[in-house]
């Protein structure tokens, strides 16, 4: 596919035929990584396209290459750029960065006063978020809308999230606050220099994972013994 020209733009009704393949790839990607992802139906993806709240990447031959959509929470005070997915043959090409930038710009245009947040386990996504002006935050700084957290129920790590009372999980929370960022986005370095701390962060994530799984296993064993 290296010869193909990939264009990234706001999705509309002309792109609804890609909804099923997008959902299938989201699920396959989550299984391959062994991490969770909130499952979405083709109808849900279609509605995002019809509402003008999605970005899609397609080659000049009409081959689907990537996707991301907008969700709003707490009466529009919080926005999430969710479901970022790139088709396997287009990964490691910089396309994810293009899609993230496009959906971020769309979010800022539609909801200029909203805080934009994300939950992710991927270091690459964290680096892109940092370039856009996101910073790592605690879960308490995210929307407390129950509808958002309900979307985590299909995640393989949901029991960990529930046992920690929604205060922590395997994902890292990142937030863009328009009150702290006067420009549309910060640029390559970002306010929080991800590159500088990436090695330290990888070590932290391994420690966090071990700690959370030990806690969860202890709780599971306790519940089995008292059953």
C-alpha positions as CSV (number, residue, x, y, z in Angstrom):
1,X,0.0,0.0,0.0
2,X,3.0,2.3,0.0
3,X,2.0,3.7,-3.4
4,X,-1.4,4.7,-2.2
5,X,-2.2,8.3,-1.3
6,X,-4.1,8.4,2.0
7,X,-6.4,11.4,2.8
8,X,-7.8,12.2,6.2
9,X,-11.0,14.2,6.5
10,X,-14.3,14.5,8.4
11,X,-16.5,11.5,7.7
12,X,-20.1,11.9,6.4
13,X,-23.0,9.8,5.0
14,X,-20.8,8.7,2.0
15,X,-18.6,6.7,4.3
16,X,-21.1,4.7,6.3
17,X,-20.3,1.5,4.3
18,X,-17.0,1.4,6.2
19,X,-18.7,1.1,9.7
20,X,-18.6,-2.7,9.9
21,X,-14.9,-3.1,8.9
22,X,-14.0,-0.3,11.4
23,X,-15.8,-2.2,14.3
24,X,-14.2,-5.5,13.3
25,X,-10.7,-4.0,13.2
26,X,-11.3,-2.3,16.6
27,X,-12.2,-5.6,18.2
28,X,-9.3,-7.5,16.5
29,X,-6.8,-4.9,17.5
30,X,-7.9,-5.0,21.1
31,X,-7.6,-8.8,21.2
32,X,-4.1,-8.7,19.6
33,X,-2.9,-6.2,22.2
34,X,-4.5,-8.0,25.1
35,X,-6.0,-4.8,26.3
36,X,-9.5,-3.5,26.6
37,X,-11.6,-1.3,24.4
38,X,-15.2,-0.2,24.7
39,X,-17.1,-2.1,22.0
40,X,-19.1,-0.1,19.5
41,X,-21.7,-1.3,17.0
42,X,-21.7,-0.4,13.3
43,X,-24.8,1.7,13.9
44,X,-23.0,3.7,16.6
45,X,-20.1,4.4,14.2
46,X,-22.6,5.3,11.4
47,X,-24.3,7.8,13.6
48,X,-21.0,9.5,14.5
49,X,-20.4,9.9,10.7
50,X,-23.9,11.3,10.1
51,X,-23.4,13.8,13.0
52,X,-20.1,15.0,11.6
53,X,-18.3,13.8,14.7
54,X,-15.8,11.4,13.1
55,X,-12.6,11.5,11.1
56,X,-11.8,8.8,8.5
57,X,-8.7,8.0,6.4
58,X,-9.2,6.5,2.9
59,X,-6.8,5.8,0.1
60,X,-7.2,7.2,-3.4
61,X,-8.4,3.7,-4.4
62,X,-11.1,3.8,-1.7
63,X,-9.5,1.5,0.8
64,X,-10.2,2.3,4.4
65,X,-7.1,3.2,6.4
66,X,-8.1,4.7,9.7
67,X,-10.8,6.2,11.9
68,X,-11.5,8.2,15.1
69,X,-14.6,9.8,16.6
70,X,-15.8,12.4,19.1
71,X,-17.9,11.7,22.2
72,X,-19.3,14.3,24.6
73,X,-19.9,14.0,28.3
74,X,-21.2,16.1,31.2
75,X,-23.3,18.3,29.0
76,X,-20.5,19.0,26.6
77,X,-18.0,20.1,29.2
78,X,-15.8,17.1,28.4
79,X,-14.9,15.7,25.0
80,X,-13.2,12.4,24.3
81,X,-11.5,11.5,21.0
82,X,-12.3,7.8,21.0
83,X,-11.9,4.7,19.0
84,X,-8.6,5.6,17.2
85,X,-7.8,2.7,14.9
86,X,-5.5,2.3,11.9
87,X,-5.7,-0.6,9.5
88,X,-2.7,-3.0,10.0
89,X,-1.1,-2.3,6.6
90,X,-1.0,1.5,7.3
91,X,0.5,1.3,10.8
92,X,4.0,2.8,11.5
93,X,3.4,5.4,8.8
94,X,2.5,8.4,10.8
95,X,-1.2,8.1,9.9
96,X,-2.3,7.8,13.6
97,X,-0.7,11.2,14.3
98,X,-2.6,12.7,11.3
99,X,-5.9,11.3,12.4
100,X,-5.4,12.4,16.0
101,X,-4.5,15.9,14.9
102,X,-7.5,16.1,12.6
103,X,-10.0,14.8,15.3
104,X,-8.5,17.2,17.8
105,X,-8.9,20.2,15.5
106,X,-12.5,19.1,14.9
107,X,-13.2,18.8,18.6
108,X,-11.7,22.3,19.2
109,X,-13.9,23.7,16.5
110,X,-17.1,22.1,17.7
111,X,-16.5,22.4,21.4
112,X,-14.0,25.2,21.9
113,X,-14.6,25.5,25.7
114,X,-14.6,21.7,26.4
115,X,-11.8,19.8,28.1
116,X,-10.6,17.0,25.9
117,X,-9.5,13.8,27.6
118,X,-8.4,10.3,26.8
119,X,-7.7,7.0,28.4
120,X,-5.0,4.8,26.8
121,X,-2.4,2.1,27.4
122,X,-0.5,2.9,24.3
123,X,2.8,4.8,24.5
124,X,2.5,6.0,20.9
125,X,-0.9,7.6,21.6
126,X,0.4,9.2,24.8
127,X,3.2,10.8,22.8
128,X,0.8,12.2,20.2
129,X,-1.4,13.5,22.9
130,X,1.5,15.2,24.5
131,X,2.3,17.0,21.2
132,X,-1.2,18.3,21.1
133,X,-1.0,19.7,24.6
134,X,-2.5,17.0,26.7
135,X,-1.0,16.3,30.2
136,X,-1.3,13.2,32.4
137,X,-3.9,13.6,35.1
138,X,-5.7,11.5,37.8
139,X,-9.0,9.9,37.0
140,X,-10.7,12.4,39.3
141,X,-10.0,15.2,36.7
142,X,-12.0,13.3,34.1
143,X,-15.8,13.4,33.5
144,X,-17.7,11.6,36.3
145,X,-20.6,11.0,33.9
146,X,-21.7,7.4,34.6
147,X,-22.5,6.9,31.0
148,X,-18.9,7.3,30.1
149,X,-17.6,4.8,32.6
150,X,-20.4,2.4,31.6
151,X,-18.6,2.1,28.3
152,X,-15.7,0.5,30.0
153,X,-17.8,-2.6,30.9
154,X,-16.8,-4.4,27.8
155,X,-13.1,-3.8,28.6
156,X,-11.1,-6.8,29.8
157,X,-9.8,-4.7,32.7
158,X,-13.2,-3.5,33.9
159,X,-13.1,-5.6,37.1
160,X,-9.9,-3.8,38.0
161,X,-11.5,-0.4,37.4
162,X,-14.5,-1.3,39.5
163,X,-12.4,-2.7,42.3
164,X,-10.5,0.6,42.4
165,X,-13.7,2.6,42.5
166,X,-13.0,4.3,39.2
167,X,-9.9,6.0,40.7
168,X,-7.3,3.9,38.8
169,X,-6.9,1.2,36.2
170,X,-4.5,0.0,33.5
171,X,-5.1,3.1,31.3
172,X,-3.4,6.4,31.7
173,X,-5.6,9.5,31.8
174,X,-4.6,12.5,29.8
175,X,-6.3,15.9,29.5
176,X,-6.3,19.0,27.3
177,X,-7.7,22.0,29.2
178,X,-8.4,24.9,26.9
179,X,-8.1,27.3,29.9
180,X,-4.4,26.3,30.2
181,X,-3.7,26.1,26.5
182,X,-4.3,29.3,24.7
183,X,-3.0,28.0,21.3
184,X,-4.9,25.4,19.3
185,X,-2.2,22.8,20.2
186,X,1.2,23.1,21.8
187,X,3.5,21.5,19.1
188,X,6.0,18.8,18.9
189,X,7.5,19.2,22.4
190,X,4.2,19.6,24.2
191,X,3.8,21.2,27.6
192,X,4.6,17.8,29.1
193,X,7.8,16.5,27.5
194,X,6.8,12.9,26.8
195,X,10.1,11.9,25.1
196,X,12.1,13.0,28.2
197,X,10.1,10.8,30.5
198,X,9.1,7.9,28.2
199,X,11.6,5.4,29.7
200,X,10.6,6.4,33.2
201,X,6.9,6.1,32.2
202,X,7.4,2.6,30.8
203,X,9.0,1.5,34.1
204,X,6.1,3.1,36.0
205,X,3.5,1.3,33.8
206,X,5.1,-2.1,34.5
207,X,5.0,-1.4,38.2
208,X,1.5,-0.1,38.0
209,X,0.4,-3.2,36.1
210,X,2.0,-5.6,38.6
211,X,0.5,-3.7,41.5
212,X,-3.0,-3.6,40.1
213,X,-3.0,-7.2,39.1
214,X,-1.7,-8.3,42.5
215,X,-4.5,-6.3,44.1
216,X,-7.1,-7.7,41.8
217,X,-5.9,-11.3,42.3
218,X,-6.0,-10.9,46.0
219,X,-9.5,-9.6,45.9
220,X,-10.5,-12.5,43.6
221,X,-9.0,-15.1,45.9
222,X,-10.7,-13.6,48.9
223,X,-14.1,-13.6,47.2
224,X,-13.6,-17.3,46.2
225,X,-12.7,-18.3,49.7
226,X,-15.7,-16.6,51.2
227,X,-18.1,-17.9,48.6
